[in-house]
């Protein structure tokens, strides 16, 4: 493992989990705006919204095409699908960068113009640097290589996989944002020098849709900490490491429930509340 990186632990994660107090309402608990999914990949919207709800956010406001919107509402009817107050955004999961419609580009532009913290994933990674709000990007190795190469920093997938910590740091420096580089060991860093690793407790986590679940968890944590982030944007890095830890622990618990066997992304999302509860007890 690259030296100089701190392994994120349950004790670290517990510091970034808080239960609502008697005076809280759905707005003070955080409202996450979500622009994810597409006609081709509607499941990404469902998984991200599901995970965000289960991670403890006060409200999820979904903005997206009709097909994924209907699927989101069928799965999570408490989701709001009209424009309104938002304290953080999750955008890009399940979106094809090369097939973004005029309407979708408008939705993405409005989200980024809101100047609230943003989680950029998948089909919105290329939008990094087009706004000034606190931002964390969540690429895998291939996505990071493509993103850096497009910014005239040549990188191959093989190079990123060989030295993930170094490339995550370089991306944070070049792009000026927090970076969560997904993998069996996830690397989380920012331009200010914070560097964390999160080691997956089970490799069953490598399953379709698990990244969408991670986005939902992270988006929820960002939204619930919107007041802190307004004063301390650097906290975004710790929240990203916490989201990765919660996702990994949820996958481990879901697998343990079936005798150590395989799990799906929805299984991981379903285990998130138990993980959050255990952190609150620490």
N, C-alpha and C positions, 0 to 999 in steps of 0.2 A: 504494500500500500504506500502511496505517496506520503512522505514524511511531512510533519507540520499540520496535519489535519486532525481535528477532534472528532472522535466517534460519538455521535448523538445517542443518548441513552434515554431510558424511561424517565429518569429523574429530570433530565433536561426538558423532555417533552411535557412533563407534568406542569412545568412552570408556565406553559403557554396554553393551558386548558383552564377554562373558568366556567362554572355553572351560573345561570342567570340568577339575579337577586330579586327580592320581592318587588322592587320598584321598576324592574325591566319590562319592556314590551317588545313586540316583534321588530320594531325599528331600532331600539337601543341595542338589541341583541345582534343586529346586523342584517342588512339586506344585500344579497348577492345577485347581481345581474349576470345573466348567462346568454352568450351568443355562441352556440355550438350546434353541431349536427347539420345534416343536409339530407336531400332526397336520397342520396347514395348511402349515407352513413347515419341514419336516424338514431341508431342505438347509442351513439356517443353522447347525444343530448340526454337520453334517458339515464344512462349510467352516471354522468356528471351531476345531474340534478338529484338523482337518488342519493348519491354519496354526500352531497352538500346538505341535504335535509338531515341525513343521519349523523352528520358531524356537528350539528347543533346550531346552525344559523337560524336567525329569526324568520327570514322569508327568502324564498328564491323567486326571482322575477325572470322568466324565460322569454327571450326574443328570438324567433327563428321561423323557418318555413312551416307550412301547414302540416305536412306529414309528421315530422318529428314533434311538432307542438302537440298534435293529437296524441301521439304515443306518450309524451311526457305527462299529459293530463290524465291519460288512462292509468298510468302507473302511480303518479303522485298528484292527485286532484287538488292538493293544497297549493300547488304552484300557481303563481300569478303570471298572466301572459299579456298584460298591458303595460305600457310605459309608465314610469313613475320613479320614486326615490330609490336610489341605488348607492351603496357605500363601498362597493368593490365590484370588479368585473372579472369573469372567467370567459375567455374567448378563444376560439380556434379549433377546439377538439372536434373531429369528425368533419372538418371542412377541407375541401380540395382547393389549395391556393390558386390553381389554374382555372377553376370553374366558379369563382365568386361572382355572383350576380350583382347588378346595379343596386338592387334593394339591399342585399347583404353588405355591400361596401358602405352603403349609407348607415346601416346599423352599426357596423364596426367603427365607422368614423364618429358617430355620436357617442359610442361607448368610450372611445379614447379621448374625446374632447371633454368628457366629464371631469377629468383630472382627479379621479379617485384611484386607489391602487388597482393594478391590473395583473392578472395571471394570463400570460400568452402561451398558447399551446399549438402544436401541429400547424394547421392551415392559416394561422395568424402570426407565426413567428417572424415572417418577413416585415411585419409592421413595427418591430422593435425600433425605437429611435424616432418614431413619427409623433411622439407625444412626450410630455414631461412628467407624467404621474409616476409614482413609485411602481416599479415593474419587476416581475420575476418571470423568466422564461423556463419552460419545462421540456426541453428536447431530449430525444434519445441520440445515440452517437451519429446515426446517419443524418438526422435533422440538423444537428449542430454542425457537422461537416459541410452540409449544403449552405447553411446560413452564413458561416464564416467565409466560404468560398465566394458567395455572392457579394460579400463585403470586401473582397480583394484580400482576404487572408486565406490562402490556399490550405485546404485540409482534406484528408481522405478519411473515410470511415475507419480504415485500418489504423491510421495514426491516432485518431481519437480513442479507439478502443484500447490501444497500446498504452496510452498515457492520459487517461480520462481526467485526472486531477489537473494536470498542466493545461489541458485544453479548456476545461471549465474555467480556470483562472484567466486564461487568455481571453475567452469570450466575455467574461465579466468586465475585464479591463477595456477591451475593444468596444463593447456595446454599452457600457455604463449602466448595467442592470444586474440584479441578482440572477444567478444561474442555478438551476436544478437539473443536473445531467443524470438521466435515469439509467439504471443498470443493476446488476446483482449487488454491486456497491454503488449507491447513489452519491454523487458529489454535489454539494451545495456551497456556493461561495458568492461573494460580492466584490465590487471594486475597492471596498475599504479594507479588505484583507480577512474578513471572517471566512473560515473554511471548515466545513463539517462533512463527515461521511455518515451514511446510514447503510448498514449491511443487512440485506434481506434475510430474515430468519427462515424462509422457505423459498425454494426455487419454483414452487407451484405458482408463485406470484407472476411468473412469466406467462401470462395468458391474455388473450384478446380482450381489450376493454379495460384492463387494469390501469392503464395510463389515464383513461377518462375518469375512473374512480379517484385516482390521485388528484386530478385537477379539481374535482368537486370538493374533496376534503380540504385542499389548499385554499380554494376560493372561499369556503365557509370560514376557515380560520382567519383569513385576511379580512373578511367582512366583519366578523365578530370583534376584531381588534382595530376597527377603523379609527377610533378615537386616538389610540396610541400611535398608529401609523401617521396620523396627521402631524404628530410632533416628532416622531422618530422613525423615519422611513427605513432605517437600517434593520429594524425589527423584522422586516420582511424575510430576511435570510433565516432567522431562527424559526419563523413560522413555516417556511418551506421545509426545513429539516424535520420539524415536528410532523408535518403532513406526511412526509415519506416514512417516518417511524410509525405513525398510526396505520398507514396503509400496509406496511410490512407485518405489523403485529396482527392486524385484522386478517390478513391472508393466513398467517400461522394458526390463528384460532379457528378459522373456518376449516382449514385442513385437519386440525386436531379433532374437530367435531365429527369428521368422517374417517377417523382412524389413520390420519396422515395421508389421505388420498388427495386427488386433484380437486381444485375449486374453480369456480367461474367468477367473473367480475362482480356479478350481483351477489354472490356468496360473500365476497370481500366487503362489499358495501354493507351488507346485512350485519356483519360482525363489528362494524365501526362503533355503534353506540356502546357496546360492551367494553371496547378499548378505551373510549372516552371516560366511561364510568370508572374504570380501574385507575386511570390517571388522576381522577378527582379524589380518589381515596388515598393517594400517596401523601 
